[in-house]
Amino acid sequence: MYAQHGINTIDDLIAHAKSVYDDMYPDDAGVSDFTDRRNSLNRWVSYHFLPCRIVYNMLTPDNKMLTANFDRRHWDAADWYETMMPHSILKVSYPSGSEQGRYINRRGVQNRRDGRGVKVAGSRILSPSEAKSNLMAVNGIYHYLTDLIDYGRQTQEVVLNERLRIDATTLSPDFMTSGARGHGVRGVGGCPEFPGQYGLKSTSSDPDINPNTCIGFKAGSAANFIYNDVNTHLHVRNRYLDFWSYYGDEVMICGMYDVQFKLPPVPEGDYEFRIQVCLGFDNRGIIQVYFDGEPCGIPVDMRKHGDDASIGWRSDTDLGDEEAIAAYDKALHNRGWMKGPASYGNTSSSGEGSRVPNRNTRETLRRIYTTFHTDGKTDHWVRVQQKLESSNGTFPFDYIELCPRSVYNNELYPEDKW
């Protein structure tokens, strides 16, 4: 693979890394110390490492969830991961169709351009069967790629110039290394050791048959999360198919919580910051969100359904034609809310039957909290504080969206519903 790009020696690799990163970071072009994190070769190597343990089939959703819960004709299932290169991120996507497989830094839908006319091939990740290896090392997991990857101009300005829908279960590497992300019922879940069906829903008190188990994280045990209150309880739920939350799981934060989390790094630019949660239950809380220490509007009462007058959710069926739906979506956005995506929905617990898209439910909405500018080199933190005087007020943290201005403020290519 390297030889195909004219890289045959370490000097060739050094020169190639300089061509990528000296262009992207010209102020650091003179850094020659290979141990300096600003050095181009250091950036090249460290971009290939993730600070967590993720086996192949956990890089994105797997198993029946891909066919039962996703509309993959319009949206490639994807996740975004912070790498060991400072302030960098990579995308792993799983298109269906003739180009099916897992890819790094790919953009498109199935085998075609996306809705904004862009397609980037990316680098395909070989499965264990293709690599003829279980890909396990003593101190981690390795993956074989079909092409070079980097955090250069095409990655930052083309591939990542899209809406990033980042699942809450990826926001700490400890959620993944511990096996909390994607865990299922004992013996038959969607975890790597048991690559079968995700568990069925159950309310049984018997732990051997109830898959609704959560994995908790004490203060200091989840990187990128800070607990400001000892009464904060944070857990990662298992996945199952009959669940409104995106990917069938969520990070559940309970008690009189006061928690901060670090946003994944994104390229320089202006972004809209959103959170999706599941609304409309009595055990939800009233939350105040802060971005980099500044409050984002007034507290949000998550006990209210989306069709409460303060939110104003209306179904597409009630709205009628596409023109009316588009006008309503714009008006809802102006009030600081968005419907859930049409690309994902729950099914029956066995994965059979019709999918109910998040967009069609009044409980799964995205709240737009703020817009912000990042220089691509600075960490940004979000704080979520419980304002309801109750230890039962939960925050079902589903995912965040970091949406660039070129998407949320584009009259030519309005943001899609997927």
Long-range contacts (C-beta under 8 A, 24 or more apart in sequence): 1-145, 1-146, 1-147, 1-148, 2-148, 5-148, 13-41, 13-44, 14-40, 14-41, 16-44, 17-41, 17-43, 17-44, 20-44, 20-150, 20-152, 21-150, 21-151, 21-152, 23-152, 23-153, 24-151, 24-152, 24-153, 24-156, 37-85, 37-86, 43-85, 43-88, 43-151, 44-150, 46-83, 46-84, 46-85, 46-86, 47-83, 47-84, 47-85, 47-88, 47-90, 47-149, 47-150, 47-151, 48-83, 48-149, 49-83, 49-84, 50-81, 50-82, 50-83, 50-84, 50-173, 51-82, 51-83, 51-84, 51-173, 51-223, 52-81, 52-173, 52-174, 52-176, 52-177, 53-140, 53-141, 53-176, 53-177, 54-81, 54-141, 54-176, 55-135, 55-141, 55-192, 56-102, 56-125, 56-127, 56-128, 56-135, 56-143, 57-192, 57-195, 58-176, 58-181, 58-182, 58-191, 58-192, 59-92, 59-94, 59-102, 59-125, 60-92, 60-93, 60-94, 60-102, 61-94, 61-182, 61-247, 61-248, 62-182, 62-190, 62-195, 63-190, 63-195, 63-196, 63-197, 63-198, 64-197, 64-198, 64-241, 64-351, 65-190, 65-198, 65-239, 65-241, 65-247, 65-248, 65-351, 66-94, 66-96, 67-351, 68-241, 68-347, 68-351, 68-352, 68-355, 69-241, 69-248, 69-344, 69-345, 69-346, 69-347, 69-351, 69-355, 70-343, 70-344, 71-342, 71-343, 71-344, 71-355, 71-357, 71-418, 72-96, 72-97, 72-110, 72-343, 73-109, 73-110, 74-109, 74-342, 74-343, 74-416, 74-418, 75-109, 75-341, 75-343, 75-344, 75-418, 76-106, 76-108, 76-109, 76-110, 78-165, 79-166, 79-167, 79-170, 80-164, 80-166, 80-170, 80-264, 81-170, 81-264, 82-173, 82-264, 82-265, 83-151, 85-151, 86-377, 87-265, 87-376, 87-377, 87-378, 87-379, 88-151, 88-265, 89-151, 89-160, 89-264, 89-265, 89-266, 90-149, 90-151, 90-155, 91-122, 91-159, 91-160, 91-164, 92-125, 93-122, 101-125, 101-127, 102-127, 104-145, 104-149, 105-149, 105-155, 105-159, 106-159, 107-158, 107-159, 107-162, 114-162, 115-413, 115-416, 115-418, 116-162, 116-407, 116-413, 117-413, 118-158, 118-162, 120-154, 120-158, 120-159, 121-147, 122-147, 122-159, 123-147, 123-148, 123-149, 156-267, 156-268, 156-376, 157-267, 160-266, 160-267, 161-267, 161-404, 161-406, 161-407, 162-404, 162-407, 163-401, 163-402, 163-403, 163-404, 163-407, 163-408, 163-415, 164-264, 164-266, 164-401, 164-402, 164-403, 165-246, 165-341, 165-399, 165-400, 165-401, 166-264, 166-399, 166-400, 166-401, 166-402, 167-246, 167-247, 167-249, 167-398, 167-399, 168-250, 168-251, 168-397, 168-398, 168-399, 168-400, 169-236, 169-247, 169-249, 169-250, 169-251, 170-264, 171-224, 171-225, 171-251, 171-261, 171-262, 171-264, 171-400, 172-217, 172-222, 172-223, 172-224, 172-225, 172-261, 173-223, 173-224, 174-217, 174-221, 174-222, 174-223, 175-217, 175-222, 175-236, 175-251, 178-215, 179-215, 180-215, 180-217, 180-236, 181-236, 181-249, 182-238, 182-239, 182-249, 183-213, 183-215, 183-236, 183-238, 183-239, 184-211, 184-238, 184-239, 184-240, 185-209, 185-210, 185-211, 185-213, 185-238, 186-211, 189-238, 189-239, 190-239, 197-350, 197-351, 198-238, 198-239, 198-240, 198-241, 198-248, 199-238, 199-240, 200-240, 200-242, 200-349, 200-350, 201-240, 201-242, 201-243, 201-349, 211-238, 211-240, 212-237, 212-238, 212-240, 213-238, 214-238, 214-252, 224-261, 224-262, 225-259, 225-260, 225-261, 225-262, 226-259, 226-260, 226-261, 227-257, 227-258, 227-259, 228-258, 228-259, 228-260, 228-383, 228-385, 229-255, 229-256, 229-257, 229-258, 229-259, 231-255, 231-256, 231-257, 231-391, 232-256, 232-257, 232-258, 232-259, 233-257, 234-259, 240-349, 241-346, 241-347, 241-348, 241-349, 241-350, 241-351, 242-346, 242-347, 242-348, 242-349, 243-346, 244-278, 244-346, 244-358, 244-361, 244-363, 244-364, 245-278, 245-364, 245-396, 245-398, 246-276, 246-341, 246-344, 246-358, 246-398, 246-399, 247-344, 247-399, 248-346, 250-278, 250-396, 250-397, 250-398, 251-397, 251-398, 252-394, 252-395, 252-396, 252-397, 253-384, 253-394, 253-395, 253-397, 254-391, 254-392, 254-393, 254-394, 254-395, 255-386, 255-391, 256-386, 256-389, 256-390, 256-391, 256-393, 257-285, 257-384, 257-385, 257-386, 257-395, 258-383, 258-384, 258-385, 258-386, 259-383, 259-384, 259-385, 260-381, 260-382, 260-383, 260-384, 261-381, 261-382, 261-384, 262-379, 262-380, 262-381, 263-379, 263-380, 263-381, 263-382, 263-400, 263-402, 264-402, 265-374, 265-376, 265-379, 266-374, 266-376, 266-402, 266-404, 267-376, 268-374, 268-375, 268-376, 268-377, 269-373, 269-374, 269-376, 269-404, 269-405, 269-406, 270-371, 270-372, 270-373, 270-404, 270-405, 271-371, 271-372, 271-373, 271-374, 271-402, 271-403, 271-404, 271-405, 272-368, 272-370, 272-371, 272-401, 272-402, 272-403, 272-405, 272-408, 273-368, 273-369, 273-370, 273-371, 273-372, 273-382, 273-400, 273-401, 273-402, 274-338, 274-366, 274-367, 274-368, 274-369, 274-400, 274-401, 274-403, 275-366, 275-367, 275-369, 275-397, 275-398, 275-399, 275-400, 275-401, 276-340, 276-358, 276-364, 276-365, 276-366, 276-367, 276-398, 276-399, 276-400, 276-401, 277-302, 277-365, 277-367, 277-395, 277-396, 277-397, 277-398, 278-363, 278-364, 278-396, 278-398, 279-303, 279-304, 279-305, 279-306, 279-362, 279-363, 279-364, 279-365, 280-304, 280-305, 280-306, 280-362, 280-363, 281-363, 283-392, 283-393, 283-394, 284-393, 284-394, 284-395, 284-396, 285-386, 285-387, 285-388, 285-390, 285-393, 285-394, 285-395, 286-386, 286-387, 286-388, 286-393, 287-384, 287-385, 287-386, 287-387, 287-395, 288-384, 288-385, 288-387, 289-369, 289-382, 289-383, 289-384, 289-385, 290-382, 290-383, 290-384, 290-385, 291-369, 291-370, 291-372, 291-380, 291-381, 291-382, 292-372, 292-380, 292-381, 293-381, 293-383, 294-370, 296-369, 296-370, 297-336, 297-369, 299-387, 300-367, 302-395, 302-396, 305-362, 305-363, 306-337, 306-361, 306-362, 306-363, 306-364, 306-365, 307-362, 311-335, 311-337, 311-365, 312-337, 313-337, 313-339, 313-362, 313-365, 315-360, 315-362, 316-359, 316-360, 326-414, 329-417, 333-368, 333-408, 336-367, 336-368, 336-369, 337-365, 337-366, 337-367, 337-368, 338-365, 338-366, 338-368, 339-364, 339-365, 339-366, 339-417, 340-364, 340-365, 340-366, 341-417, 341-418, 342-417, 342-418, 343-418, 359-417, 364-398, 366-401, 371-405
